[in-house]
Amino acid sequence: MSNAVPIFLALALSFGAPLLSLAALPAATTEEGPVLVVGAPWRDLTELVRASGARPIGPVQAPFAVLADADAGARERLASSHTWAVLPARALAKLCGA
């Protein structure tokens, strides 16, 4: 049972740090251009994007995110749906360290 604590701590730090960095980025509800829709890996984010009236960009979805071309209305619908964050696509460069 004592081995579970370090494993849990390592997992919490592995997933917690990137998620906290997302909180520091500005929301994408007012900017023009593509958005990065971040959500739970068990949700079909591509379908959520389509249901909001936006258009997915690219042939595949990453486990936690999808790029989308969305107008202001679709961005607001995405932000109020089952997503963790709707960010300007330039946030992807910040997450990757570029």
Gaussian input, Z-matrix of N, CA and C with variables (Angstrom, degrees):
# hf/3-21g

backbone

0 1
 N
 C     1     B1
 C     2     B2     1     A1
 N     3     B3     2     A2     1     D1
 C     4     B4     3     A3     2     D2
 C     5     B5     4     A4     3     D3
 N     6     B6     5     A5     4     D4
 C     7     B7     6     A6     5     D5
 C     8     B8     7     A7     6     D6
 N     9     B9     8     A8     7     D7
 C    10    B10     9     A9     8     D8
 C    11    B11    10    A10     9     D9
 N    12    B12    11    A11    10    D10
 C    13    B13    12    A12    11    D11
 C    14    B14    13    A13    12    D12
 N    15    B15    14    A14    13    D13
 C    16    B16    15    A15    14    D14
 C    17    B17    16    A16    15    D15
 N    18    B18    17    A17    16    D16
 C    19    B19    18    A18    17    D17
 C    20    B20    19    A19    18    D18
 N    21    B21    20    A20    19    D19
 C    22    B22    21    A21    20    D20
 C    23    B23    22    A22    21    D21
 N    24    B24    23    A23    22    D22
 C    25    B25    24    A24    23    D23
 C    26    B26    25    A25    24    D24
 N    27    B27    26    A26    25    D25
 C    28    B28    27    A27    26    D26
 C    29    B29    28    A28    27    D27
 N    30    B30    29    A29    28    D28
 C    31    B31    30    A30    29    D29
 C    32    B32    31    A31    30    D30
 N    33    B33    32    A32    31    D31
 C    34    B34    33    A33    32    D32
 C    35    B35    34    A34    33    D33
 N    36    B36    35    A35    34    D34
 C    37    B37    36    A36    35    D35
 C    38    B38    37    A37    36    D36
 N    39    B39    38    A38    37    D37
 C    40    B40    39    A39    38    D38
 C    41    B41    40    A40    39    D39
 N    42    B42    41    A41    40    D40
 C    43    B43    42    A42    41    D41
 C    44    B44    43    A43    42    D42
 N    45    B45    44    A44    43    D43
 C    46    B46    45    A45    44    D44
 C    47    B47    46    A46    45    D45
 N    48    B48    47    A47    46    D46
 C    49    B49    48    A48    47    D47
 C    50    B50    49    A49    48    D48
 N    51    B51    50    A50    49    D49
 C    52    B52    51    A51    50    D50
 C    53    B53    52    A52    51    D51
 N    54    B54    53    A53    52    D52
 C    55    B55    54    A54    53    D53
 C    56    B56    55    A55    54    D54
 N    57    B57    56    A56    55    D55
 C    58    B58    57    A57    56    D56
 C    59    B59    58    A58    57    D57
 N    60    B60    59    A59    58    D58
 C    61    B61    60    A60    59    D59
 C    62    B62    61    A61    60    D60
 N    63    B63    62    A62    61    D61
 C    64    B64    63    A63    62    D62
 C    65    B65    64    A64    63    D63
 N    66    B66    65    A65    64    D64
 C    67    B67    66    A66    65    D65
 C    68    B68    67    A67    66    D66
 N    69    B69    68    A68    67    D67
 C    70    B70    69    A69    68    D68
 C    71    B71    70    A70    69    D69
 N    72    B72    71    A71    70    D70
 C    73    B73    72    A72    71    D71
 C    74    B74    73    A73    72    D72
 N    75    B75    74    A74    73    D73
 C    76    B76    75    A75    74    D74
 C    77    B77    76    A76    75    D75
 N    78    B78    77    A77    76    D76
 C    79    B79    78    A78    77    D77
 C    80    B80    79    A79    78    D78
 N    81    B81    80    A80    79    D79
 C    82    B82    81    A81    80    D80
 C    83    B83    82    A82    81    D81
 N    84    B84    83    A83    82    D82
 C    85    B85    84    A84    83    D83
 C    86    B86    85    A85    84    D84
 N    87    B87    86    A86    85    D85
 C    88    B88    87    A87    86    D86
 C    89    B89    88    A88    87    D87
 N    90    B90    89    A89    88    D88
 C    91    B91    90    A90    89    D89
 C    92    B92    91    A91    90    D90
 N    93    B93    92    A92    91    D91
 C    94    B94    93    A93    92    D92
 C    95    B95    94    A94    93    D93
 N    96    B96    95    A95    94    D94
 C    97    B97    96    A96    95    D95
 C    98    B98    97    A97    96    D96
 N    99    B99    98    A98    97    D97
 C   100   B100    99    A99    98    D98
 C   101   B101   100   A100    99    D99
 N   102   B102   101   A101   100   D100
 C   103   B103   102   A102   101   D101
 C   104   B104   103   A103   102   D102
 N   105   B105   104   A104   103   D103
 C   106   B106   105   A105   104   D104
 C   107   B107   106   A106   105   D105
 N   108   B108   107   A107   106   D106
 C   109   B109   108   A108   107   D107
 C   110   B110   109   A109   108   D108
 N   111   B111   110   A110   109   D109
 C   112   B112   111   A111   110   D110
 C   113   B113   112   A112   111   D111
 N   114   B114   113   A113   112   D112
 C   115   B115   114   A114   113   D113
 C   116   B116   115   A115   114   D114
 N   117   B117   116   A116   115   D115
 C   118   B118   117   A117   116   D116
 C   119   B119   118   A118   117   D117
 N   120   B120   119   A119   118   D118
 C   121   B121   120   A120   119   D119
 C   122   B122   121   A121   120   D120
 N   123   B123   122   A122   121   D121
 C   124   B124   123   A123   122   D122
 C   125   B125   124   A124   123   D123
 N   126   B126   125   A125   124   D124
 C   127   B127   126   A126   125   D125
 C   128   B128   127   A127   126   D126
 N   129   B129   128   A128   127   D127
 C   130   B130   129   A129   128   D128
 C   131   B131   130   A130   129   D129
 N   132   B132   131   A131   130   D130
 C   133   B133   132   A132   131   D131
 C   134   B134   133   A133   132   D132
 N   135   B135   134   A134   133   D133
 C   136   B136   135   A135   134   D134
 C   137   B137   136   A136   135   D135
 N   138   B138   137   A137   136   D136
 C   139   B139   138   A138   137   D137
 C   140   B140   139   A139   138   D138
 N   141   B141   140   A140   139   D139
 C   142   B142   141   A141   140   D140
 C   143   B143   142   A142   141   D141
 N   144   B144   143   A143   142   D142
 C   145   B145   144   A144   143   D143
 C   146   B146   145   A145   144   D144
 N   147   B147   146   A146   145   D145
 C   148   B148   147   A147   146   D146
 C   149   B149   148   A148   147   D147
 N   150   B150   149   A149   148   D148
 C   151   B151   150   A150   149   D149
 C   152   B152   151   A151   150   D150
 N   153   B153   152   A152   151   D151
 C   154   B154   153   A153   152   D152
 C   155   B155   154   A154   153   D153
 N   156   B156   155   A155   154   D154
 C   157   B157   156   A156   155   D155
 C   158   B158   157   A157   156   D156
 N   159   B159   158   A158   157   D157
 C   160   B160   159   A159   158   D158
 C   161   B161   160   A160   159   D159
 N   162   B162   161   A161   160   D160
 C   163   B163   162   A162   161   D161
 C   164   B164   163   A163   162   D162
 N   165   B165   164   A164   163   D163
 C   166   B166   165   A165   164   D164
 C   167   B167   166   A166   165   D165
 N   168   B168   167   A167   166   D166
 C   169   B169   168   A168   167   D167
 C   170   B170   169   A169   168   D168
 N   171   B171   170   A170   169   D169
 C   172   B172   171   A171   170   D170
 C   173   B173   172   A172   171   D171
 N   174   B174   173   A173   172   D172
 C   175   B175   174   A174   173   D173
 C   176   B176   175   A175   174   D174
 N   177   B177   176   A176   175   D175
 C   178   B178   177   A177   176   D176
 C   179   B179   178   A178   177   D177
 N   180   B180   179   A179   178   D178
 C   181   B181   180   A180   179   D179
 C   182   B182   181   A181   180   D180
 N   183   B183   182   A182   181   D181
 C   184   B184   183   A183   182   D182
 C   185   B185   184   A184   183   D183
 N   186   B186   185   A185   184   D184
 C   187   B187   186   A186   185   D185
 C   188   B188   187   A187   186   D186
 N   189   B189   188   A188   187   D187
 C   190   B190   189   A189   188   D188
 C   191   B191   190   A190   189   D189
 N   192   B192   191   A191   190   D190
 C   193   B193   192   A192   191   D191
 C   194   B194   193   A193   192   D192
 N   195   B195   194   A194   193   D193
 C   196   B196   195   A195   194   D194
 C   197   B197   196   A196   195   D195
 N   198   B198   197   A197   196   D196
 C   199   B199   198   A198   197   D197
 C   200   B200   199   A199   198   D198
 N   201   B201   200   A200   199   D199
 C   202   B202   201   A201   200   D200
 C   203   B203   202   A202   201   D201
 N   204   B204   203   A203   202   D202
 C   205   B205   204   A204   203   D203
 C   206   B206   205   A205   204   D204
 N   207   B207   206   A206   205   D205
 C   208   B208   207   A207   206   D206
 C   209   B209   208   A208   207   D207
 N   210   B210   209   A209   208   D208
 C   211   B211   210   A210   209   D209
 C   212   B212   211   A211   210   D210
 N   213   B213   212   A212   211   D211
 C   214   B214   213   A213   212   D212
 C   215   B215   214   A214   213   D213
 N   216   B216   215   A215   214   D214
 C   217   B217   216   A216   215   D215
 C   218   B218   217   A217   216   D216
 N   219   B219   218   A218   217   D217
 C   220   B220   219   A219   218   D218
 C   221   B221   220   A220   219   D219
 N   222   B222   221   A221   220   D220
 C   223   B223   222   A222   221   D221
 C   224   B224   223   A223   222   D222
 N   225   B225   224   A224   223   D223
 C   226   B226   225   A225   224   D224
 C   227   B227   226   A226   225   D225
 N   228   B228   227   A227   226   D226
 C   229   B229   228   A228   227   D227
 C   230   B230   229   A229   228   D228
 N   231   B231   230   A230   229   D229
 C   232   B232   231   A231   230   D230
 C   233   B233   232   A232   231   D231
 N   234   B234   233   A233   232   D232
 C   235   B235   234   A234   233   D233
 C   236   B236   235   A235   234   D234
 N   237   B237   236   A236   235   D235
 C   238   B238   237   A237   236   D236
 C   239   B239   238   A238   237   D237
 N   240   B240   239   A239   238   D238
 C   241   B241   240   A240   239   D239
 C   242   B242   241   A241   240   D240
 N   243   B243   242   A242   241   D241
 C   244   B244   243   A243   242   D242
 C   245   B245   244   A244   243   D243
 N   246   B246   245   A245   244   D244
 C   247   B247   246   A246   245   D245
 C   248   B248   247   A247   246   D246
 N   249   B249   248   A248   247   D247
 C   250   B250   249   A249   248   D248
 C   251   B251   250   A250   249   D249
 N   252   B252   251   A251   250   D250
 C   253   B253   252   A252   251   D251
 C   254   B254   253   A253   252   D252
 N   255   B255   254   A254   253   D253
 C   256   B256   255   A255   254   D254
 C   257   B257   256   A256   255   D255
 N   258   B258   257   A257   256   D256
 C   259   B259   258   A258   257   D257
 C   260   B260   259   A259   258   D258
 N   261   B261   260   A260   259   D259
 C   262   B262   261   A261   260   D260
 C   263   B263   262   A262   261   D261
 N   264   B264   263   A263   262   D262
 C   265   B265   264   A264   263   D263
 C   266   B266   265   A265   264   D264
 N   267   B267   266   A266   265   D265
 C   268   B268   267   A267   266   D266
 C   269   B269   268   A268   267   D267
 N   270   B270   269   A269   268   D268
 C   271   B271   270   A270   269   D269
 C   272   B272   271   A271   270   D270
 N   273   B273   272   A272   271   D271
 C   274   B274   273   A273   272   D272
 C   275   B275   274   A274   273   D273
 N   276   B276   275   A275   274   D274
 C   277   B277   276   A276   275   D275
 C   278   B278   277   A277   276   D276
 N   279   B279   278   A278   277   D277
 C   280   B280   279   A279   278   D278
 C   281   B281   280   A280   279   D279
 N   282   B282   281   A281   280   D280
 C   283   B283   282   A282   281   D281
 C   284   B284   283   A283   282   D282
 N   285   B285   284   A284   283   D283
 C   286   B286   285   A285   284   D284
 C   287   B287   286   A286   285   D285
 N   288   B288   287   A287   286   D286
 C   289   B289   288   A288   287   D287
 C   290   B290   289   A289   288   D288
 N   291   B291   290   A290   289   D289
 C   292   B292   291   A291   290   D290
 C   293   B293   292   A292   291   D291

   B1=1.4367
   B2=1.5302
   B3=1.3204
   B4=1.4621
   B5=1.5191
   B6=1.3393
   B7=1.4654
   B8=1.5205
   B9=1.3051
   B10=1.4599
   B11=1.5226
   B12=1.3036
   B13=1.4708
   B14=1.5260
   B15=1.3364
   B16=1.4649
   B17=1.5342
   B18=1.3228
   B19=1.4668
   B20=1.5187
   B21=1.3255
   B22=1.4569
   B23=1.5238
   B24=1.3178
   B25=1.4553
   B26=1.5270
   B27=1.3197
   B28=1.4655
   B29=1.5266
   B30=1.3226
   B31=1.4672
   B32=1.5234
   B33=1.3201
   B34=1.4636
   B35=1.5236
   B36=1.3181
   B37=1.4620
   B38=1.5283
   B39=1.3186
   B40=1.4618
   B41=1.5194
   B42=1.3302
   B43=1.4541
   B44=1.5165
   B45=1.3088
   B46=1.4507
   B47=1.5114
   B48=1.3186
   B49=1.4701
   B50=1.5231
   B51=1.3386
   B52=1.4751
   B53=1.5234
   B54=1.3138
   B55=1.4604
   B56=1.5198
   B57=1.3211
   B58=1.4632
   B59=1.5214
   B60=1.3341
   B61=1.4641
   B62=1.5230
   B63=1.3232
   B64=1.4649
   B65=1.5204
   B66=1.3099
   B67=1.4594
   B68=1.5210
   B69=1.3153
   B70=1.4645
   B71=1.5225
   B72=1.3325
   B73=1.4584
   B74=1.5204
   B75=1.3378
   B76=1.4652
   B77=1.5215
   B78=1.3215
   B79=1.4634
   B80=1.5187
   B81=1.3196
   B82=1.4611
   B83=1.5203
   B84=1.3114
   B85=1.4510
   B86=1.5225
   B87=1.3298
   B88=1.4570
   B89=1.5251
   B90=1.3027
   B91=1.4628
   B92=1.5164
   B93=1.3298
   B94=1.4544
   B95=1.5171
   B96=1.3111
   B97=1.4499
   B98=1.5104
   B99=1.3269
   B100=1.4697
   B101=1.5280
   B102=1.3277
   B103=1.4596
   B104=1.5194
   B105=1.3053
   B106=1.4566
   B107=1.5261
   B108=1.3287
   B109=1.4608
   B110=1.5269
   B111=1.3278
   B112=1.4568
   B113=1.5227
   B114=1.3284
   B115=1.4578
   B116=1.5143
   B117=1.3060
   B118=1.4618
   B119=1.5276
   B120=1.3307
   B121=1.4650
   B122=1.5252
   B123=1.3159
   B124=1.4651
   B125=1.5244
   B126=1.3256
   B127=1.4678
   B128=1.5310
   B129=1.3042
   B130=1.4619
   B131=1.5291
   B132=1.3310
   B133=1.4595
   B134=1.5194
   B135=1.3265
   B136=1.4663
   B137=1.5223
   B138=1.3046
   B139=1.4693
   B140=1.5252
   B141=1.3366
   B142=1.4631
   B143=1.5230
   B144=1.3368
   B145=1.4686
   B146=1.5258
   B147=1.3261
   B148=1.4773
   B149=1.5246
   B150=1.3208
   B151=1.4630
   B152=1.5259
   B153=1.3212
   B154=1.4666
   B155=1.5237
   B156=1.3343
   B157=1.4610
   B158=1.5133
   B159=1.3202
   B160=1.4679
   B161=1.5289
   B162=1.3334
   B163=1.4612
   B164=1.5203
   B165=1.3411
   B166=1.4798
   B167=1.5241
   B168=1.3216
   B169=1.4615
   B170=1.5181
   B171=1.3118
   B172=1.4554
   B173=1.5143
   B174=1.3132
   B175=1.4629
   B176=1.5277
   B177=1.3411
   B178=1.4613
   B179=1.5216
   B180=1.3301
   B181=1.4611
   B182=1.5166
   B183=1.3179
   B184=1.4638
   B185=1.5303
   B186=1.3223
   B187=1.4666
   B188=1.5336
   B189=1.3236
   B190=1.4642
   B191=1.5296
   B192=1.3427
   B193=1.4616
   B194=1.5147
   B195=1.3327
   B196=1.4569
   B197=1.5285
   B198=1.3182
   B199=1.4609
   B200=1.5196
   B201=1.3346
   B202=1.4585
   B203=1.5128
   B204=1.3279
   B205=1.4546
   B206=1.5212
   B207=1.3315
   B208=1.4639
   B209=1.5211
   B210=1.3341
   B211=1.4593
   B212=1.5294
   B213=1.3334
   B214=1.4740
   B215=1.5242
   B216=1.3263
   B217=1.4632
   B218=1.5152
   B219=1.3297
   B220=1.4653
   B221=1.5247
   B222=1.3201
   B223=1.4701
   B224=1.5128
   B225=1.3114
   B226=1.4686
   B227=1.5268
   B228=1.3361
   B229=1.4696
   B230=1.5251
   B231=1.3296
   B232=1.4702
   B233=1.5260
   B234=1.3332
   B235=1.4714
   B236=1.5255
   B237=1.3291
   B238=1.4619
   B239=1.5288
   B240=1.3297
   B241=1.4678
   B242=1.5236
   B243=1.3060
   B244=1.4675
   B245=1.5262
   B246=1.3212
   B247=1.4628
   B248=1.5168
   B249=1.3318
   B250=1.4612
   B251=1.5143
   B252=1.3398
   B253=1.4611
   B254=1.5119
   B255=1.3273
   B256=1.4572
   B257=1.5234
   B258=1.3306
   B259=1.4564
   B260=1.5185
   B261=1.3368
   B262=1.4624
   B263=1.5255
   B264=1.3083
   B265=1.4655
   B266=1.5277
   B267=1.3237
   B268=1.4736
   B269=1.5314
   B270=1.3410
   B271=1.4636
   B272=1.5167
   B273=1.3169
   B274=1.4597
   B275=1.5262
   B276=1.3246
   B277=1.4667
   B278=1.5275
   B279=1.3258
   B280=1.4685
   B281=1.5209
   B282=1.3408
   B283=1.4645
   B284=1.5174
   B285=1.3281
   B286=1.4666
   B287=1.5389
   B288=1.3207
   B289=1.4587
   B290=1.5117
   B291=1.3219
   B292=1.4781
   B293=1.5102
   A1=111.60
   A2=118.33
   A3=120.82
   A4=111.89
   A5=118.55
   A6=121.28
   A7=112.25
   A8=118.25
   A9=122.02
   A10=111.76
   A11=117.81
   A12=121.12
   A13=111.37
   A14=120.89
   A15=119.18
   A16=112.45
   A17=116.83
   A18=119.54
   A19=110.03
   A20=117.00
   A21=120.59
   A22=110.81
   A23=117.20
   A24=121.47
   A25=111.05
   A26=117.71
   A27=121.18
   A28=111.34
   A29=116.72
   A30=119.73
   A31=111.57
   A32=117.01
   A33=120.57
   A34=111.13
   A35=117.36
   A36=120.41
   A37=111.42
   A38=117.31
   A39=121.27
   A40=111.84
   A41=116.66
   A42=120.07
   A43=112.34
   A44=118.04
   A45=121.49
   A46=114.19
   A47=117.67
   A48=120.39
   A49=112.61
   A50=119.81
   A51=118.18
   A52=112.62
   A53=117.82
   A54=119.62
   A55=111.49
   A56=117.64
   A57=120.19
   A58=111.61
   A59=117.10
   A60=119.32
   A61=111.24
   A62=117.21
   A63=119.94
   A64=111.24
   A65=117.27
   A66=121.16
   A67=111.84
   A68=117.65
   A69=121.28
   A70=112.33
   A71=118.00
   A72=120.89
   A73=110.41
   A74=117.91
   A75=120.26
   A76=112.00
   A77=116.84
   A78=121.49
   A79=109.55
   A80=116.35
   A81=121.39
   A82=112.84
   A83=119.24
   A84=120.04
   A85=112.84
   A86=119.55
   A87=120.36
   A88=113.87
   A89=118.57
   A90=121.07
   A91=112.07
   A92=115.56
   A93=121.96
   A94=108.68
   A95=116.99
   A96=121.73
   A97=112.57
   A98=115.50
   A99=120.33
   A100=112.18
   A101=114.50
   A102=120.69
   A103=109.74
   A104=115.18
   A105=123.18
   A106=106.39
   A107=116.25
   A108=121.86
   A109=107.41
   A110=116.59
   A111=122.47
   A112=108.26
   A113=115.71
   A114=119.46
   A115=111.93
   A116=114.70
   A117=121.66
   A118=110.58
   A119=117.09
   A120=119.78
   A121=113.32
   A122=118.64
   A123=120.58
   A124=112.22
   A125=118.45
   A126=122.18
   A127=109.28
   A128=116.24
   A129=121.29
   A130=107.40
   A131=116.22
   A132=120.69
   A133=112.12
   A134=117.51
   A135=120.14
   A136=109.68
   A137=117.29
   A138=120.80
   A139=110.90
   A140=117.79
   A141=121.01
   A142=110.97
   A143=116.29
   A144=120.99
   A145=109.81
   A146=116.36
   A147=119.93
   A148=111.36
   A149=117.73
   A150=121.74
   A151=111.81
   A152=117.62
   A153=120.83
   A154=112.19
   A155=116.87
   A156=120.42
   A157=113.04
   A158=117.12
   A159=121.56
   A160=109.27
   A161=115.69
   A162=121.59
   A163=109.52
   A164=117.61
   A165=120.00
   A166=110.53
   A167=116.26
   A168=122.52
   A169=107.57
   A170=116.78
   A171=120.65
   A172=112.59
   A173=115.69
   A174=120.20
   A175=114.86
   A176=117.88
   A177=120.23
   A178=110.50
   A179=114.67
   A180=122.45
   A181=108.95
   A182=116.89
   A183=121.08
   A184=108.00
   A185=118.68
   A186=119.96
   A187=114.48
   A188=117.40
   A189=119.93
   A190=114.00
   A191=119.45
   A192=119.33
   A193=112.03
   A194=114.16
   A195=122.03
   A196=107.85
   A197=116.52
   A198=121.22
   A199=108.19
   A200=116.46
   A201=120.40
   A202=110.88
   A203=115.00
   A204=122.56
   A205=105.90
   A206=116.98
   A207=120.76
   A208=110.73
   A209=115.64
   A210=119.61
   A211=108.89
   A212=116.87
   A213=120.38
   A214=112.05
   A215=117.74
   A216=120.71
   A217=112.10
   A218=116.41
   A219=120.70
   A220=110.35
   A221=117.39
   A222=120.55
   A223=111.07
   A224=116.42
   A225=119.58
   A226=110.77
   A227=117.02
   A228=119.99
   A229=110.54
   A230=116.77
   A231=120.23
   A232=110.94
   A233=116.33
   A234=120.42
   A235=111.42
   A236=117.60
   A237=119.85
   A238=112.09
   A239=117.30
   A240=120.13
   A241=109.54
   A242=116.78
   A243=122.13
   A244=111.76
   A245=116.78
   A246=121.21
   A247=108.75
   A248=115.31
   A249=119.57
   A250=110.97
   A251=116.53
   A252=120.56
   A253=109.72
   A254=115.67
   A255=123.26
   A256=104.76
   A257=116.21
   A258=122.19
   A259=110.97
   A260=116.96
   A261=118.40
   A262=108.99
   A263=117.65
   A264=120.72
   A265=111.58
   A266=117.31
   A267=119.55
   A268=111.36
   A269=117.46
   A270=120.83
   A271=111.04
   A272=116.73
   A273=120.73
   A274=110.61
   A275=117.29
   A276=120.59
   A277=110.49
   A278=117.34
   A279=119.66
   A280=111.41
   A281=116.89
   A282=119.73
   A283=111.47
   A284=116.37
   A285=120.87
   A286=112.23
   A287=116.42
   A288=120.21
   A289=114.04
   A290=117.97
   A291=120.24
   A292=110.39
   D1=-29.57
   D2=-178.47
   D3=-71.65
   D4=-20.91
   D5=176.82
   D6=-73.67
   D7=-18.68
   D8=-177.75
   D9=-70.84
   D10=-32.49
   D11=-177.41
   D12=-63.47
   D13=-50.51
   D14=179.25
   D15=-63.44
   D16=-35.43
   D17=178.68
   D18=-66.07
   D19=-45.15
   D20=178.48
   D21=-62.02
   D22=-42.92
   D23=179.42
   D24=-62.59
   D25=-42.55
   D26=178.47
   D27=-63.74
   D28=-41.50
   D29=177.92
   D30=-66.27
   D31=-41.62
   D32=179.41
   D33=-62.26
   D34=-41.53
   D35=178.53
   D36=-70.40
   D37=-36.34
   D38=-179.46
   D39=-64.05
   D40=-41.68
   D41=-178.77
   D42=-93.24
   D43=-27.77
   D44=-176.33
   D45=-70.32
   D46=-42.04
   D47=-177.51
   D48=-62.33
   D49=-48.08
   D50=177.67
   D51=-63.71
   D52=-37.15
   D53=179.69
   D54=-67.86
   D55=-37.27
   D56=176.31
   D57=-66.85
   D58=-34.40
   D59=177.75
   D60=-67.16
   D61=-28.84
   D62=176.16
   D63=-65.88
   D64=-34.76
   D65=-178.86
   D66=-65.13
   D67=-25.33
   D68=-178.49
   D69=-82.55
   D70=-11.74
   D71=-178.71
   D72=-86.92
   D73=149.80
   D74=-178.39
   D75=-70.88
   D76=151.69
   D77=176.23
   D78=-70.77
   D79=155.92
   D80=-174.54
   D81=-103.83
   D82=21.47
   D83=-174.49
   D84=-75.52
   D85=-18.72
   D86=-177.06
   D87=-112.34
   D88=-14.87
   D89=-176.81
   D90=-83.04
   D91=154.49
   D92=173.36
   D93=-88.11
   D94=160.40
   D95=176.25
   D96=100.93
   D97=179.66
   D98=-177.14
   D99=-65.64
   D100=158.59
   D101=178.02
   D102=-125.35
   D103=155.29
   D104=174.28
   D105=-104.49
   D106=115.08
   D107=-179.69
   D108=-98.19
   D109=117.96
   D110=-176.56
   D111=-110.05
   D112=133.69
   D113=-179.32
   D114=-159.35
   D115=-176.54
   D116=-178.29
   D117=-66.53
   D118=141.43
   D119=-177.76
   D120=-68.13
   D121=-17.65
   D122=179.04
   D123=-85.55
   D124=-3.74
   D125=175.95
   D126=-97.00
   D127=148.42
   D128=174.68
   D129=-86.59
   D130=91.76
   D131=-176.24
   D132=-64.64
   D133=-32.62
   D134=178.43
   D135=-61.89
   D136=-42.18
   D137=178.83
   D138=-68.17
   D139=-38.35
   D140=175.96
   D141=-61.35
   D142=-40.69
   D143=178.64
   D144=-62.61
   D145=-47.24
   D146=179.70
   D147=-62.58
   D148=-41.52
   D149=-179.23
   D150=-64.32
   D151=-26.77
   D152=179.90
   D153=-81.16
   D154=-9.58
   D155=-177.92
   D156=97.21
   D157=6.57
   D158=178.68
   D159=-96.02
   D160=173.14
   D161=-179.25
   D162=-121.35
   D163=122.78
   D164=177.06
   D165=-63.83
   D166=145.51
   D167=177.16
   D168=-111.09
   D169=129.67
   D170=176.82
   D171=100.62
   D172=159.70
   D173=-176.02
   D174=-82.22
   D175=-20.34
   D176=-176.69
   D177=-134.78
   D178=159.57
   D179=177.35
   D180=-106.80
   D181=136.89
   D182=172.82
   D183=-73.76
   D184=163.00
   D185=-178.23
   D186=-58.13
   D187=-34.23
   D188=-175.69
   D189=-114.40
   D190=-3.85
   D191=-172.98
   D192=-155.05
   D193=161.14
   D194=174.44
   D195=-146.11
   D196=142.50
   D197=174.52
   D198=-85.00
   D199=142.94
   D200=-178.40
   D201=-145.18
   D202=148.78
   D203=171.85
   D204=-98.35
   D205=112.20
   D206=-173.19
   D207=-137.37
   D208=138.54
   D209=172.84
   D210=-80.06
   D211=178.56
   D212=-175.69
   D213=-60.63
   D214=-39.16
   D215=179.77
   D216=-64.91
   D217=-43.58
   D218=178.69
   D219=-65.34
   D220=-36.33
   D221=178.21
   D222=-63.78
   D223=-41.33
   D224=178.24
   D225=-66.06
   D226=-40.55
   D227=177.98
   D228=-64.73
   D229=-39.66
   D230=177.82
   D231=-64.57
   D232=-43.00
   D233=-178.52
   D234=-64.20
   D235=-29.92
   D236=-179.16
   D237=-95.07
   D238=1.08
   D239=178.24
   D240=-92.62
   D241=-160.40
   D242=-174.98
   D243=-85.75
   D244=51.59
   D245=176.95
   D246=-112.71
   D247=157.94
   D248=175.99
   D249=-85.73
   D250=-35.45
   D251=-178.53
   D252=-160.75
   D253=149.55
   D254=171.60
   D255=-124.87
   D256=109.49
   D257=-170.96
   D258=-120.13
   D259=155.70
   D260=171.71
   D261=-58.91
   D262=145.57
   D263=-177.52
   D264=-59.78
   D265=-25.72
   D266=178.21
   D267=-64.86
   D268=-16.10
   D269=175.85
   D270=-63.34
   D271=-27.57
   D272=177.65
   D273=-60.61
   D274=-39.67
   D275=177.91
   D276=-64.33
   D277=-39.49
   D278=178.69
   D279=-66.47
   D280=-39.87
   D281=179.18
   D282=-65.94
   D283=-30.43
   D284=-179.22
   D285=-88.36
   D286=-2.53
   D287=177.60
   D288=83.47
   D289=14.40
   D290=-179.61
   D291=-91.96

